[in-house]
Structure formats: C-alpha cells, structure tokens
Amino acid sequence: MLPASIQITGELLSAAEVQDICESLKEDSVRLLSVRGCQLSDRDFGRVCRSVAESHSIAQLNLNLGVVSSVGRTRHLADALKTNRSLQTLFLHGSPLLDAGLVTLNAALSTHPTLVCLDLGDCMLGDQALGLICGMLPPDGAKSGDQIAGMLAVAVASSRTLEVLDLEGTGLTNHSAQVFLDMVENYPTSLRVLVLAENDISPELQQQIVDLLSDGDEDEDRERPPSSLTSGPSDDLLVLIQEETLGLQFV
C-alpha cells in the first residue's frame, strides 16, 4: 500500500483519533501528517511524536498554528527529530517557540539527515534564535544524503561540461559512492574531480573513483591531436588572422 496523507485542521482530537494516527505512523502508511491548528493533550502530543520518531515513511509534518505550545512539547518534538530519518519538511508556523524553544530544537534540526524545508514564521523568535538559524545554513555543509546523490549522479552523467563536483561533508555513505563509481565506470562524462572527503565512505571506494577519473584523463590526453602551438599564437598566425579579417586572400 502506498503511503497516504492525514490532514486535520482546527479540531479537538480525541484519544481514539490520536491512536489511529499513531498506528498509521508506526505501520509506515503515512507520508504527510498535518494537524494544523488542532488541539490535543500533552500526553497525546507525546504519543504522536514518539510515533513520528519510529516512522520510516513520513516526509512532511505540519504542526502550524500553535500545536507546539509549550516547552514540554518542544522537547517531545526534539526527541522525535533525533530518531526520525525520513522527514523532509517541517511546518511550525505560528507556534510560540521563543528563543528557548529553538535552543531546544537546534541540535535535532541541525543534524537531521533529510530535513530540507523548515517553516519558522511567526514563532516569536529573537536574536538568539536567528543566530541559531544562521548556524543551520553553513555555506559548505549541505546534507545532501544518499537520495540526492542518486539524482546528482544522473545529472552528472548527462552533463558534457561539468568537470569538478565538491560533495565534501554532505552526509553521503558507501551507497552514494557506489552510485558514483558505477556512473564513472559505465557512462562517458567530462567529470575530472569528485571530492568526497568528510563523508562516511570507505577509502577503498574513494580511491576506485579517483583511479577511474584519472584513467579518463589519460585516455583523453592520448586521443587529443598534437598541437604545435604550445605557448600561444605565433606572430605569423596573428598576421594571418588580421589579414583574413580584412578580406585579403593568400595564394
């Protein structure tokens, strides 16, 4: 059965409804869960968070409009994010997190391997929280992950101009490296340098990729026709170019 969505807005959730939500999450039958503006007890909120932690299918979680309304709920959510490995989108718009709430969530948000979209609008955040948000967006520390690496490999294989790809510290594993290895081995590509440092990739796989890329460079050098212009155009060539632009012909 394909993962479905559960979307409820502005309702008072009963214990039975929460139980159904939790069971669906644990069965990996939910891809999108939205309880936007809903009311539920702290105990039930904790149950939902524990089920989110166990879910391998949930990709989008919408807790907009005050669902995360206390420090205790923020802690429950942080614990869920530390365990979950599938969530890609988290909406917390309109939740009174304050700086203290984001401090609680910061570590879980910063280290989540698949989270790519986060809505913190109208969460009553101050300067401290903004500093933490900036820390979540380092210029060279994107967490691409294995799923993104597969899409990148397809793009690289089809490119005829890309020569250098830097994926240092982007959360890749041996699975990603094997995808790139197969790509380099089986598809003609202009790629010459692939940086995979600071990832959970074995040195052996990294070396195999380096060797294949080096072999490609050597093959290209052998196929390239020899050229006598080693240090730039000669004076005679410059004259020919200038004369030809004037429409003159040489016999």
Number of C-alpha atoms within 10 A of each C-alpha: 5 8 15 15 14 15 12 15 15 12 12 14 17 12 13 10 11 17 16 10 19 21 15 20 27 19 14 19 20 24 21 19 20 18 21 22 20 17 17 17 13 16 10 19 19 20 17 21 22 21 22 31 24 19 26 19 22 26 20 20 22 20 22 24 21 18 24 24 15 15 16 15 19 21 17 21 22 21 19 21 24 17 15 22 20 21 24 16 17 20 19 22 22 21 23 20 26 17 19 15 24 23 16 19 21 17 15 18 20 16 14 18 23 21 20 14 11 14 15 18 13 15 21 15 18 12 9 13 20 13 11 17 17 9 12 16 11 9 7 11 13 16 20 19 18 20 12 14 21 19 11 17 19 14 11 23 18 14 14 11 10 15 13 13 14 12 20 17 18 22 22 24 16 17 16 22 24 17 18 23 19 12 18 22 15 10 12 14 19 20 19 17 15 17 15 22 15 12 18 16 18 11 11 10 15 19 11 15 23 18 12 15 20 14 13 18 14 11 10 12 11 9 8 8 7 9 6 8 9 8 6 8 10 11 9 9 12 11 11 14 11 12 13 12 9 9 7 9 8 6 2
